[in-house]
Amino acid sequence: MSPAKKRARTYDPARIRTAVLAQFGNVRQAVRTLTDDQLAAPTRLAGWTVRDLAAHMTTAVETVSRNLDRDEPAKAELTLLQWPFTTAARADDIADGTRELAAADRDLDALYARTEERLAERLADAPGDRLLATRTGAMTLADYLVTRTVELVVHSDDLNAAVPGLDLPYDRQALAACTRFLADALAARAPGGSTEVRIPPYAVVQCVEGPRHTRGTPPNVVETDPLTWIRLATGRVTWPDAIAQAKVSASGERADLSGLLPLMG
């Protein structure tokens, strides 16, 4: 079953909206503590400084407001589970736009304040089934907000990796949605029931073609924590490194997911 056909789980729209605003607020509070030296430091995103990354995170949510300001498309073009597989094609354009924004808006806290205010205002009365003309294809606001939890959580982790001791917190609902969504994307990429992937406390999915398990302990089991899973799914860490560092446990002949990861470019 392709990502286009596999049915995505449902997310509580009110909780997702709250989660996006909460995590963006967490990022804003962390970014305002950064020094000029910290903002100039490199990140694990090639060619991006911490300032670039911080600026990009405003773009990740400003796209919601901007798309709500545009005319509504006639029909949906993209399902939620298709979205992760469309991101790689936009990487160069995103990088160019990010550097331009970081250079133009030197007052990051003012940029965050404007972005946060606009987002809260635009979300106040926008229905979840409202279609947005996103760069990857028209999709509903409710679905697009789930993708924003991925952007915010993934890049919050990037910031924490770039600035030792930052300790930017993760909103629980945002982390849960991001984890579950990327687990479902794996199941969409490799449909089947021979392998069970466990990411406690948020997600369990069945995937990979082969004999379907029905009772007792599955013969093929992968287990990891949410942040390690998110790093694997987005290419921040490789499967061999995660195994070597004992961040992932994998048992069974169909438990090697290295050929399926990362899910997002």
C-alpha positions as a Markdown table, in Angstrom:
| # | Residue | x | y | z |
|---|---|---|---|---|
| 1 | Met | 0.0 | 0.0 | 0.0 |
| 2 | Ser | 1.5 | 3.3 | -1.0 |
| 3 | Pro | 1.7 | 6.4 | 1.2 |
| 4 | Ala | -1.1 | 7.9 | -0.9 |
| 5 | Lys | -3.4 | 5.0 | -0.1 |
| 6 | Lys | -2.5 | 4.1 | 3.5 |
| 7 | Arg | -4.9 | 5.8 | 5.9 |
| 8 | Ala | -3.2 | 8.1 | 8.4 |
| 9 | Arg | -4.2 | 8.0 | 12.1 |
| 10 | Thr | -6.3 | 11.0 | 13.2 |
| 11 | Tyr | -5.0 | 13.7 | 15.5 |
| 12 | Asp | -7.0 | 16.0 | 17.8 |
| 13 | Pro | -7.0 | 19.3 | 16.0 |
| 14 | Ala | -7.2 | 21.4 | 19.1 |
| 15 | Arg | -4.2 | 19.6 | 20.7 |
| 16 | Ile | -2.1 | 19.9 | 17.6 |
| 17 | Arg | -2.8 | 23.6 | 17.4 |
| 18 | Thr | -1.8 | 24.0 | 21.0 |
| 19 | Ala | 1.2 | 21.9 | 20.6 |
| 20 | Val | 2.5 | 23.9 | 17.6 |
| 21 | Leu | 2.1 | 27.2 | 19.5 |
| 22 | Ala | 3.6 | 25.7 | 22.7 |
| 23 | Gln | 6.7 | 24.4 | 20.9 |
| 24 | Phe | 7.2 | 27.6 | 19.0 |
| 25 | Gly | 7.0 | 29.4 | 22.3 |
| 26 | Asn | 9.7 | 27.1 | 23.7 |
| 27 | Val | 11.9 | 27.8 | 20.8 |
| 28 | Arg | 11.4 | 31.6 | 21.1 |
| 29 | Gln | 12.4 | 31.5 | 24.8 |
| 30 | Ala | 15.5 | 29.5 | 24.0 |
| 31 | Val | 16.6 | 31.6 | 21.1 |
| 32 | Arg | 16.4 | 34.9 | 23.0 |
| 33 | Thr | 19.1 | 33.5 | 25.4 |
| 34 | Leu | 21.6 | 32.9 | 22.7 |
| 35 | Thr | 24.7 | 35.0 | 22.4 |
| 36 | Asp | 26.2 | 36.4 | 19.2 |
| 37 | Asp | 28.9 | 33.7 | 19.3 |
| 38 | Gln | 26.4 | 31.0 | 19.8 |
| 39 | Leu | 24.3 | 32.3 | 16.9 |
| 40 | Ala | 27.3 | 32.2 | 14.7 |
| 41 | Ala | 28.2 | 28.6 | 15.6 |
| 42 | Pro | 27.7 | 25.8 | 13.0 |
| 43 | Thr | 24.9 | 23.3 | 13.1 |
| 44 | Arg | 24.7 | 19.7 | 11.9 |
| 45 | Leu | 22.8 | 21.1 | 8.8 |
| 46 | Ala | 25.5 | 21.7 | 6.3 |
| 47 | Gly | 26.3 | 25.4 | 5.8 |
| 48 | Trp | 23.7 | 26.5 | 8.3 |
| 49 | Thr | 24.6 | 28.6 | 11.4 |
| 50 | Val | 22.5 | 28.6 | 14.6 |
| 51 | Arg | 21.2 | 32.0 | 13.4 |
| 52 | Asp | 20.1 | 30.4 | 10.1 |
| 53 | Leu | 18.4 | 27.6 | 11.9 |
| 54 | Ala | 16.6 | 29.9 | 14.3 |
| 55 | Ala | 15.4 | 32.1 | 11.4 |
| 56 | His | 14.2 | 29.0 | 9.5 |
| 57 | Met | 12.0 | 27.9 | 12.4 |
| 58 | Thr | 9.9 | 31.1 | 12.1 |
| 59 | Thr | 9.4 | 30.3 | 8.4 |
| 60 | Ala | 8.3 | 26.8 | 9.3 |
| 61 | Val | 5.2 | 28.3 | 11.1 |
| 62 | Glu | 4.8 | 31.5 | 9.1 |
| 63 | Thr | 3.9 | 29.3 | 6.2 |
| 64 | Val | 0.7 | 28.5 | 8.0 |
| 65 | Ser | -0.3 | 32.2 | 8.3 |
| 66 | Arg | 0.9 | 33.0 | 4.8 |
| 67 | Asn | -1.1 | 30.1 | 3.3 |
| 68 | Leu | -4.2 | 31.1 | 5.2 |
| 69 | Asp | -3.9 | 34.6 | 3.7 |
| 70 | Arg | -4.0 | 33.1 | 0.2 |
| 71 | Asp | -7.1 | 31.9 | -1.8 |
| 72 | Glu | -8.2 | 28.4 | -0.9 |
| 73 | Pro | -7.3 | 25.8 | -3.5 |
| 74 | Ala | -10.2 | 23.9 | -5.2 |
| 75 | Lys | -9.2 | 20.5 | -4.0 |
| 76 | Ala | -6.6 | 18.6 | -1.9 |
| 77 | Glu | -3.6 | 17.3 | -3.7 |
| 78 | Leu | -1.5 | 15.9 | -0.9 |
| 79 | Thr | -2.3 | 13.5 | 2.0 |
| 80 | Leu | -0.6 | 13.6 | 5.3 |
| 81 | Leu | 1.4 | 10.5 | 4.8 |
| 82 | Gln | 2.7 | 11.7 | 1.4 |
| 83 | Trp | 4.2 | 14.8 | 2.9 |
| 84 | Pro | 7.5 | 13.3 | 4.3 |
| 85 | Phe | 8.5 | 12.0 | 0.9 |
| 86 | Thr | 8.2 | 15.4 | -0.7 |
| 87 | Thr | 10.6 | 17.3 | 1.4 |
| 88 | Ala | 13.9 | 16.5 | -0.2 |
| 89 | Ala | 13.0 | 18.2 | -3.5 |
| 90 | Arg | 12.6 | 21.5 | -1.7 |
| 91 | Ala | 15.9 | 21.5 | 0.3 |
| 92 | Asp | 17.9 | 23.9 | -1.9 |
| 93 | Asp | 15.1 | 26.5 | -2.1 |
| 94 | Ile | 14.6 | 26.3 | 1.6 |
| 95 | Ala | 18.3 | 26.8 | 2.3 |
| 96 | Asp | 18.5 | 29.9 | 0.1 |
| 97 | Gly | 15.4 | 31.5 | 1.6 |
| 98 | Thr | 16.6 | 30.7 | 5.1 |
| 99 | Arg | 19.9 | 32.5 | 4.6 |
| 100 | Glu | 18.2 | 35.5 | 3.1 |
| 101 | Leu | 15.8 | 35.8 | 6.1 |
| 102 | Ala | 18.6 | 35.4 | 8.6 |
| 103 | Ala | 20.6 | 38.1 | 7.0 |
| 104 | Ala | 17.6 | 40.5 | 6.7 |
| 105 | Asp | 16.1 | 40.0 | 10.2 |
| 106 | Arg | 18.8 | 40.5 | 12.7 |
| 107 | Asp | 16.4 | 41.0 | 15.6 |
| 108 | Leu | 15.4 | 37.4 | 16.1 |
| 109 | Asp | 13.1 | 38.0 | 19.1 |
| 110 | Ala | 11.2 | 40.6 | 17.1 |
| 111 | Leu | 10.9 | 38.2 | 14.2 |
| 112 | Tyr | 9.6 | 35.5 | 16.6 |
| 113 | Ala | 7.1 | 37.9 | 18.3 |
| 114 | Arg | 5.6 | 38.9 | 14.9 |
| 115 | Thr | 5.4 | 35.3 | 13.7 |
| 116 | Glu | 3.9 | 34.0 | 17.0 |
| 117 | Glu | 1.3 | 36.8 | 17.1 |
| 118 | Arg | 0.2 | 36.2 | 13.5 |
| 119 | Leu | 0.0 | 32.5 | 13.9 |
| 120 | Ala | -2.2 | 32.7 | 17.0 |
| 121 | Glu | -4.5 | 35.3 | 15.3 |
| 122 | Arg | -4.8 | 33.3 | 12.0 |
| 123 | Leu | -5.5 | 30.0 | 13.8 |
| 124 | Ala | -8.2 | 31.4 | 16.1 |
| 125 | Asp | -11.0 | 31.0 | 13.6 |
| 126 | Ala | -9.6 | 28.8 | 10.8 |
| 127 | Pro | -11.4 | 25.5 | 10.4 |
| 128 | Gly | -9.3 | 22.3 | 10.2 |
| 129 | Asp | -10.7 | 21.3 | 6.8 |
| 130 | Arg | -9.6 | 24.6 | 5.2 |
| 131 | Leu | -7.3 | 23.8 | 2.3 |
| 132 | Leu | -3.8 | 25.4 | 2.1 |
| 133 | Ala | -1.8 | 25.9 | -1.1 |
| 134 | Thr | 1.5 | 24.6 | 0.3 |
| 135 | Arg | 4.6 | 24.4 | -1.8 |
| 136 | Thr | 4.3 | 20.6 | -1.9 |
| 137 | Gly | 0.6 | 20.5 | -2.8 |
| 138 | Ala | -2.7 | 21.5 | -1.4 |
| 139 | Met | -3.6 | 19.9 | 1.9 |
| 140 | Thr | -5.9 | 20.6 | 4.9 |
| 141 | Leu | -4.9 | 22.9 | 7.7 |
| 142 | Ala | -5.3 | 20.1 | 10.2 |
| 143 | Asp | -2.9 | 17.9 | 8.3 |
| 144 | Tyr | -0.4 | 20.7 | 7.7 |
| 145 | Leu | -0.3 | 21.5 | 11.4 |
| 146 | Val | 0.8 | 17.9 | 12.1 |
| 147 | Thr | 3.7 | 18.5 | 9.7 |
| 148 | Arg | 4.6 | 21.6 | 11.7 |
| 149 | Thr | 5.2 | 19.5 | 14.8 |
| 150 | Val | 7.8 | 17.6 | 12.8 |
| 151 | Glu | 9.5 | 20.8 | 11.7 |
| 152 | Leu | 9.5 | 22.2 | 15.2 |
| 153 | Val | 10.6 | 19.1 | 17.0 |
| 154 | Val | 13.3 | 18.1 | 14.5 |
| 155 | His | 14.8 | 21.6 | 14.5 |
| 156 | Ser | 14.5 | 22.0 | 18.3 |
| 157 | Asp | 16.7 | 18.9 | 18.4 |
| 158 | Asp | 19.1 | 20.5 | 15.9 |
| 159 | Leu | 19.4 | 23.6 | 18.1 |
| 160 | Asn | 20.1 | 21.5 | 21.2 |
| 161 | Ala | 22.8 | 19.6 | 19.3 |
| 162 | Ala | 24.4 | 22.9 | 18.1 |
| 163 | Val | 24.3 | 24.7 | 21.5 |
| 164 | Pro | 25.6 | 22.6 | 24.4 |
| 165 | Gly | 23.6 | 23.2 | 27.5 |
| 166 | Leu | 20.7 | 24.9 | 25.7 |
| 167 | Asp | 18.2 | 22.3 | 27.0 |
| 168 | Leu | 15.4 | 23.5 | 24.8 |
| 169 | Pro | 12.3 | 21.6 | 26.0 |
| 170 | Tyr | 9.9 | 19.6 | 23.9 |
| 171 | Asp | 6.2 | 20.0 | 24.3 |
| 172 | Arg | 4.8 | 16.5 | 25.0 |
| 173 | Gln | 2.0 | 16.7 | 22.5 |
| 174 | Ala | 4.3 | 18.0 | 19.8 |
| 175 | Leu | 6.9 | 15.2 | 20.4 |
| 176 | Ala | 4.2 | 12.6 | 20.5 |
| 177 | Ala | 2.6 | 13.7 | 17.2 |
| 178 | Cys | 6.0 | 14.0 | 15.5 |
| 179 | Thr | 7.0 | 10.5 | 16.7 |
| 180 | Arg | 3.7 | 8.9 | 15.7 |
| 181 | Phe | 3.6 | 10.6 | 12.3 |
| 182 | Leu | 7.1 | 9.5 | 11.3 |
| 183 | Ala | 6.4 | 5.9 | 12.6 |
| 184 | Asp | 3.3 | 5.8 | 10.4 |
| 185 | Ala | 5.4 | 7.1 | 7.5 |
| 186 | Leu | 7.7 | 4.1 | 7.9 |
| 187 | Ala | 4.7 | 1.8 | 7.8 |
| 188 | Ala | 3.5 | 3.5 | 4.7 |
| 189 | Arg | 6.9 | 3.1 | 3.0 |
| 190 | Ala | 7.3 | -0.5 | 4.0 |
| 191 | Pro | 3.8 | -2.0 | 4.4 |
| 192 | Gly | 3.5 | -5.3 | 6.1 |
| 193 | Gly | 3.2 | -7.1 | 9.4 |
| 194 | Ser | 6.4 | -9.0 | 9.9 |
| 195 | Thr | 8.3 | -6.4 | 12.0 |
| 196 | Glu | 7.1 | -4.4 | 15.0 |
| 197 | Val | 8.6 | -1.0 | 15.7 |
| 198 | Arg | 8.2 | 0.2 | 19.2 |
| 199 | Ile | 8.9 | 3.8 | 20.2 |
| 200 | Pro | 7.6 | 4.1 | 23.8 |
| 201 | Pro | 5.6 | 5.8 | 25.1 |
| 202 | Tyr | 4.2 | 7.1 | 21.9 |
| 203 | Ala | 4.0 | 4.6 | 19.0 |
| 204 | Val | 4.0 | 1.0 | 17.9 |
| 205 | Val | 3.7 | 0.2 | 14.2 |
| 206 | Gln | 3.8 | -3.0 | 12.1 |
| 207 | Cys | 5.7 | -2.9 | 8.9 |
| 208 | Val | 7.9 | -4.8 | 6.3 |
| 209 | Glu | 6.6 | -7.5 | 4.1 |
| 210 | Gly | 6.7 | -11.1 | 5.3 |
| 211 | Pro | 4.9 | -13.5 | 7.6 |
| 212 | Arg | 2.4 | -11.6 | 9.7 |
| 213 | His | 2.7 | -12.0 | 13.5 |
| 214 | Thr | -0.6 | -12.6 | 15.3 |
| 215 | Arg | 0.2 | -13.9 | 18.9 |
| 216 | Gly | 2.9 | -13.8 | 21.5 |
| 217 | Thr | 6.3 | -12.0 | 21.1 |
| 218 | Pro | 6.9 | -10.9 | 17.5 |
| 219 | Pro | 9.9 | -12.5 | 15.8 |
| 220 | Asn | 11.2 | -9.2 | 14.5 |
| 221 | Val | 11.3 | -6.3 | 16.9 |
| 222 | Val | 12.8 | -2.8 | 16.8 |
| 223 | Glu | 12.7 | -0.6 | 19.8 |
| 224 | Thr | 14.1 | 2.9 | 20.4 |
| 225 | Asp | 13.3 | 6.2 | 22.1 |
| 226 | Pro | 11.4 | 9.0 | 20.5 |
| 227 | Leu | 14.4 | 11.4 | 19.8 |
| 228 | Thr | 16.6 | 8.6 | 18.4 |
| 229 | Trp | 13.7 | 7.5 | 16.1 |
| 230 | Ile | 13.2 | 11.1 | 14.9 |
| 231 | Arg | 16.9 | 11.4 | 14.2 |
| 232 | Leu | 16.9 | 8.1 | 12.3 |
| 233 | Ala | 13.8 | 9.1 | 10.3 |
| 234 | Thr | 15.3 | 12.5 | 9.3 |
| 235 | Gly | 18.9 | 11.4 | 8.7 |
| 236 | Arg | 20.5 | 13.0 | 11.7 |
| 237 | Val | 21.9 | 9.6 | 12.7 |
| 238 | Thr | 22.5 | 6.5 | 10.7 |
| 239 | Trp | 21.2 | 3.0 | 11.5 |
| 240 | Pro | 24.7 | 1.5 | 12.1 |
| 241 | Asp | 25.6 | 4.3 | 14.4 |
| 242 | Ala | 22.4 | 4.0 | 16.4 |
| 243 | Ile | 23.0 | 0.3 | 16.8 |
| 244 | Ala | 26.6 | 0.7 | 17.7 |
| 245 | Gln | 25.7 | 3.3 | 20.4 |
| 246 | Ala | 23.0 | 1.0 | 21.8 |
| 247 | Lys | 20.3 | 3.6 | 21.0 |
| 248 | Val | 18.3 | 1.0 | 19.1 |
| 249 | Ser | 17.6 | -2.7 | 19.9 |
| 250 | Ala | 16.8 | -4.9 | 16.9 |
| 251 | Ser | 16.1 | -8.6 | 16.9 |
| 252 | Gly | 15.1 | -10.9 | 14.1 |
| 253 | Glu | 16.1 | -11.3 | 10.4 |
| 254 | Arg | 13.7 | -8.6 | 9.3 |
| 255 | Ala | 14.6 | -6.0 | 11.9 |
| 256 | Asp | 17.3 | -4.2 | 9.9 |
| 257 | Leu | 15.7 | -0.9 | 8.8 |
| 258 | Ser | 18.8 | 0.6 | 7.3 |
| 259 | Gly | 17.5 | 0.2 | 3.8 |
| 260 | Leu | 14.3 | 2.2 | 4.6 |
| 261 | Leu | 15.9 | 5.1 | 6.4 |
| 262 | Pro | 15.9 | 8.1 | 6.4 |
| 263 | Leu | 12.3 | 8.8 | 5.5 |
| 264 | Met | 12.9 | 12.5 | 4.9 |
| 265 | Gly | 15.7 | 14.2 | 3.1 |
